[in-house]
Amino acid sequence: MIRVDIVYGGQQYSLGGRSAESIRNEITAAVTSGQPYWLPVNSGGGRFEDAYLLIVPGIAFAVIDVKPTNGDDLDLEVDGVFNHDSL
């Protein structure tokens, strides 16, 4: 499942079934059009609710491409997360 997270106004939202590139292209087109644009997203955890983000120049947000993991690509040594002394 493809999922993209969006941080807007300090809150996290998500979109499923779309690529980060397609969302960035949509946002770029909205901003360059000079017209206000409402981006439909999902809000909440567990049970998603519809939310709409107003995309206009001057409002900062981030588009985060969430990479699926199967457990094989986890690096437990990163930042000391895996502490050998505690086992």
C-alpha positions as CSV (number, residue, x, y, z in Angstrom):
1,M,0.0,0.0,0.0
2,I,1.4,3.4,-1.0
3,R,0.9,6.1,1.7
4,V,2.1,9.7,1.7
5,D,2.0,11.7,4.9
6,I,1.5,15.5,4.9
7,V,2.5,17.8,7.8
8,Y,0.4,21.0,7.6
9,G,0.1,23.5,10.5
10,G,1.9,21.1,12.8
11,Q,-0.6,18.3,12.3
12,Q,-0.1,15.1,10.3
13,Y,-2.4,14.0,7.6
14,S,-2.2,11.2,5.0
15,L,-3.2,10.1,1.5
16,G,-3.3,6.5,0.4
17,G,-2.9,5.1,-3.1
18,R,-1.0,8.1,-4.5
19,S,2.6,8.8,-5.0
20,A,4.5,11.7,-3.4
21,E,5.4,12.9,-6.9
22,S,1.7,13.2,-8.0
23,I,0.8,15.1,-4.8
24,R,3.8,17.5,-5.3
25,N,2.7,18.1,-8.9
26,E,-0.9,18.7,-7.8
27,I,0.3,21.2,-5.1
28,T,2.7,22.9,-7.5
29,A,-0.1,23.4,-10.0
30,A,-2.4,24.8,-7.3
31,V,0.1,27.3,-6.0
32,T,1.2,28.5,-9.5
33,S,-2.5,28.9,-10.5
34,G,-2.8,31.8,-8.0
35,Q,-6.2,30.5,-6.9
36,P,-7.0,29.0,-3.5
37,Y,-7.1,25.2,-3.6
38,W,-8.4,22.6,-1.1
39,L,-6.4,19.4,-1.0
40,P,-8.5,16.4,0.2
41,V,-6.6,14.3,2.8
42,N,-7.3,11.8,5.6
43,S,-7.2,12.9,9.2
44,G,-7.0,10.8,12.4
45,G,-5.5,7.5,13.3
46,G,-7.3,4.2,13.1
47,R,-10.5,5.6,11.7
48,F,-9.8,8.2,9.0
49,E,-11.9,11.2,8.5
50,D,-12.0,13.5,5.5
51,A,-10.1,16.7,5.9
52,Y,-9.3,19.5,3.4
53,L,-6.1,21.6,3.5
54,L,-6.1,25.1,2.0
55,I,-3.2,25.3,-0.4
56,V,-2.1,28.9,-0.9
57,P,1.3,30.7,-1.1
58,G,2.8,31.3,2.4
59,I,1.5,28.2,4.2
60,A,4.3,25.8,4.9
61,F,3.8,22.0,4.7
62,A,5.8,18.9,4.0
63,V,5.1,15.9,1.8
64,I,6.6,12.7,3.3
65,D,6.9,9.6,1.1
66,V,6.3,6.7,3.6
67,K,8.4,3.7,2.6
68,P,6.8,0.3,3.4
69,T,9.0,-2.0,5.5
70,N,8.9,-5.8,5.7
71,G,11.3,-5.9,8.7
72,D,14.3,-6.9,6.6
73,D,15.5,-3.4,6.0
74,L,15.5,-2.2,9.6
75,D,18.8,-1.1,11.0
76,L,18.6,-1.7,14.7
77,E,22.1,-0.1,15.2
78,V,21.0,3.4,14.1
79,D,21.2,6.0,16.8
80,G,21.8,3.3,19.5
81,V,18.3,2.0,19.4
82,F,19.5,-1.5,19.8
83,N,21.5,-1.7,23.0
84,H,23.4,-4.9,23.4
85,D,24.1,-4.3,27.1
86,S,20.4,-4.4,28.0
87,L,19.8,-8.0,26.7
